[in-house]
Amino acid sequence: MQDIYYRAGEWAAPGQPIVSILPIENIKVRFFVPETRLGALKIGQRVEIQCDGCPAAVSATIRFISTTAEYTPPIL
């Protein structure tokens, strides 16, 4: 993951950062699970995440499970 401070055509001063890259352990993924599958997941469990455009699956650990129902945003 990255933060971009400037876009094409913008000017940056010499020595000023133009991009910040996060270490892999600081990247977070939010995903939604059907209620029927929620009981099979627990905090600390390892999961594999796949996405379009990713060269391979990425291993991750579940760190948080919401205690209230959340719904997939309609913009996905």
Buried (B, 14 or more C-beta within 10 A) or exposed (E): EEEEEEEEEEEEEEEEEEEEEEEEEEEEEEEEEEEEEEEEEEEEEEEEEEEEEEEEEBEBEEEEEEEEEEEEEEEE
